[in-house]
Amino acid sequence: MPNKRAAPPPPRENALAIPDESADEIIARLRRVEGQIRAVQQMIADRRDCHAIAQQMSAARSALERAMVQLMAQSMVHCLRPNGQGEKELSRLTDTFVKLLS
């Protein structure tokens, strides 16, 4: 059965303006990260090997970072379009992106 999407909320200032397909991809990534975090929690509860836990935590962090990069990139692409939010928003997104990566 196809996924029925609720109507998007009315536009507001600084609202996330990316295509539905991109939002779905980012949400899917975040759900995978959520599963990884649950697995790490279980590994700690089970007193598994520290190195294995650290490796899984690193993988979850990398997956979260990839989701963040995808979100920021999609937002920047939207701002570069003629009907985008303009130069001010692009500058704001670029500053945020740089801060998050440093």
Buried (B, 14 or more C-beta within 10 A) or exposed (E): EEEEEEEEEEEEEEEEBBEEEBBEBBEEBBEBBEEBBEBBEEBEEEEEEEEEBEEBBEBBEEBBEEBBEBBBBBBBEBBEEEEBBEEEBBEBBBEBBEEEEE
